Amino acid sequence: IGVFQPPSSGQRPAKPPPVCGLIVDAVLLVLRKPLNKVVADARGCFEDSFDPHGLAVLSDPSFLDHLHAFNQFDRGLTNEDCELLAPYVEHNLWRPEEAAKSETFASGLGRWVTALGAYQ
């Protein structure tokens, strides 16, 4: 899975492109996983939670199982979850189709998060 796959040599993976980091943060939010403190810079950009939180969740062998079972066994999205997701999906970088240029997996996750928010 490209930049999301932990390297086998023990080296730290490369930082994903900003759109991928934004998508990973939104997935962490949906799954109610920890996020780094959000601090925006003057351009409106912020440091994502890919390292360490996103990397840990994405490298979990049962990650895809959690996604598949999200609405079956989990609580789904609450109105509060949707409010917390809004700054991510409304951000000018939120373009899952752009993520596909560097990481197809992130593009799919972005479309999944967008669909969850629209369904709610």
Kinemage of the C-alpha trace (Angstrom):
@kinemage 1
@onewidth
@group {chain A} dominant
@subgroup {mainchain}
@vectorlist {calphas} color= white
{ca ile a 1} P 0.000 0.000 0.000
{ca gly a 2} L 2.703 2.466 -0.936
{ca val a 3} L 3.541 5.163 1.607
{ca phe a 4} L 1.230 3.546 4.167
{ca gln a 5} L 3.112 0.269 4.179
{ca pro a 6} L 5.696 0.168 6.953
{ca pro a 7} L 9.126 -0.465 5.473
{ca ser a 8} L 10.542 -3.889 6.183
{ca ser a 9} L 14.054 -2.556 6.759
{ca gly a 10} L 13.065 -0.842 10.009
{ca gln a 11} L 13.401 2.640 8.491
{ca arg a 12} L 10.674 5.193 9.041
{ca pro a 13} L 8.352 5.639 6.045
{ca ala a 14} L 8.345 8.821 4.016
{ca lys a 15} L 5.840 11.456 5.046
{ca pro a 16} L 2.755 11.163 2.834
{ca pro a 17} L 1.588 14.065 0.660
{ca pro a 18} L -0.628 16.585 2.506
{ca val a 19} L -3.862 15.283 0.959
{ca cys a 20} L -3.056 11.756 2.173
{ca gly a 21} L -2.261 13.033 5.674
{ca leu a 22} L -5.586 14.870 5.741
{ca ile a 23} L -7.437 11.714 4.697
{ca val a 24} L -5.641 9.610 7.301
{ca asp a 25} L -6.600 12.124 10.001
{ca ala a 26} L -10.242 11.902 8.940
{ca val a 27} L -10.112 8.101 9.089
{ca leu a 28} L -8.592 8.299 12.578
{ca leu a 29} L -11.411 10.620 13.599
{ca val a 30} L -14.097 8.290 12.204
{ca leu a 31} L -12.561 5.310 13.991
{ca arg a 32} L -12.153 7.384 17.181
{ca lys a 33} L -8.417 6.848 17.306
{ca pro a 34} L -5.948 9.343 18.790
{ca leu a 35} L -4.934 12.436 16.824
{ca asn a 36} L -2.099 14.880 17.297
{ca lys a 37} L -3.125 18.325 18.536
{ca val a 38} L -4.360 20.357 15.563
{ca val a 39} L -2.340 23.526 15.047
{ca ala a 40} L -2.793 25.498 11.812
{ca asp a 41} L -0.053 27.580 10.260
{ca ala a 42} L -0.564 30.916 8.456
{ca arg a 43} L -1.543 29.098 5.228
{ca gly a 44} L -4.291 27.107 6.964
{ca cys a 45} L -2.272 23.907 6.784
{ca phe a 46} L -1.688 21.744 9.826
{ca glu a 47} L 0.524 18.901 10.898
{ca asp a 48} L -1.292 15.626 10.336
{ca ser a 49} L -1.330 12.630 12.667
{ca phe a 50} L 0.172 10.145 10.215
{ca asp a 51} L 3.128 9.638 12.532
{ca pro a 52} L 2.651 7.978 14.947
{ca his a 53} L -1.133 7.460 15.094
{ca gly a 54} L -2.010 6.925 11.431
{ca leu a 55} L 0.924 4.640 10.812
{ca ala a 56} L -0.053 2.461 13.777
{ca val a 57} L -3.691 2.148 12.663
{ca leu a 58} L -2.913 1.580 8.976
{ca ser a 59} L -0.313 -1.086 9.719
{ca asp a 60} L -2.705 -3.030 11.966
{ca pro a 61} L -3.400 -6.369 10.204
{ca ser a 62} L -7.111 -6.071 11.058
{ca phe a 63} L -7.487 -2.499 9.734
{ca leu a 64} L -9.547 -3.457 6.675
{ca asp a 65} L -11.720 -5.739 8.799
{ca his a 66} L -12.497 -2.735 11.027
{ca leu a 67} L -13.521 -0.706 7.978
{ca his a 68} L -15.717 -3.473 6.581
{ca ala a 69} L -17.467 -3.941 9.921
{ca phe a 70} L -17.740 -0.232 10.743
{ca asn a 71} L -21.499 0.173 10.318
{ca gln a 72} L -22.372 -3.394 11.282
{ca phe a 73} L -20.823 -3.572 14.726
{ca asp a 74} L -19.657 -0.073 15.583
{ca arg a 75} L -21.812 2.848 16.489
{ca gly a 76} L -21.625 4.523 13.064
{ca leu a 77} L -21.221 8.275 12.848
{ca thr a 78} L -22.867 10.610 15.309
{ca asn a 79} L -23.803 14.217 14.591
{ca glu a 80} L -20.761 15.240 16.637
{ca asp a 81} L -18.524 13.037 14.481
{ca cys a 82} L -19.876 14.797 11.389
{ca glu a 83} L -19.182 18.198 12.947
{ca leu a 84} L -15.626 17.138 13.720
{ca leu a 85} L -15.162 15.811 10.180
{ca ala a 86} L -16.461 18.962 8.496
{ca pro a 87} L -13.153 20.916 8.621
{ca tyr a 88} L -11.407 17.962 6.966
{ca val a 89} L -13.836 17.251 4.130
{ca glu a 90} L -14.379 20.979 3.514
{ca his a 91} L -10.629 21.740 3.448
{ca asn a 92} L -9.334 22.938 0.090
{ca leu a 93} L -6.919 19.973 0.025
{ca trp a 94} L -9.723 17.400 0.448
{ca arg a 95} L -9.626 15.866 -3.016
{ca pro a 96} L -9.503 12.088 -2.789
{ca glu a 97} L -9.025 11.904 -6.564
{ca glu a 98} L -5.755 13.871 -6.125
{ca ala a 99} L -4.588 11.359 -3.519
{ca ala a 100} L -4.869 8.634 -6.162
{ca lys a 101} L -1.914 10.187 -7.986
{ca ser a 102} L 0.390 9.187 -5.143
{ca glu a 103} L -1.599 6.654 -3.142
{ca thr a 104} L -4.649 4.748 -4.399
{ca phe a 105} L -5.384 3.422 -0.927
{ca ala a 106} L -5.723 6.963 0.477
{ca ser a 107} L -8.050 7.902 -2.364
{ca gly a 108} L -10.368 5.021 -1.469
{ca leu a 109} L -10.298 5.971 2.197
{ca gly a 110} L -11.140 9.559 1.299
{ca arg a 111} L -14.134 8.468 -0.749
{ca trp a 112} L -15.223 6.188 2.127
{ca val a 113} L -15.088 9.051 4.659
{ca thr a 114} L -16.920 11.377 2.262
{ca ala a 115} L -19.648 8.785 1.719
{ca leu a 116} L -20.025 8.188 5.466
{ca gly a 117} L -20.476 11.898 6.089
{ca ala a 118} L -22.959 12.252 3.225
{ca tyr a 119} L -24.953 9.230 4.397
{ca gln a 120} L -25.244 10.571 7.934
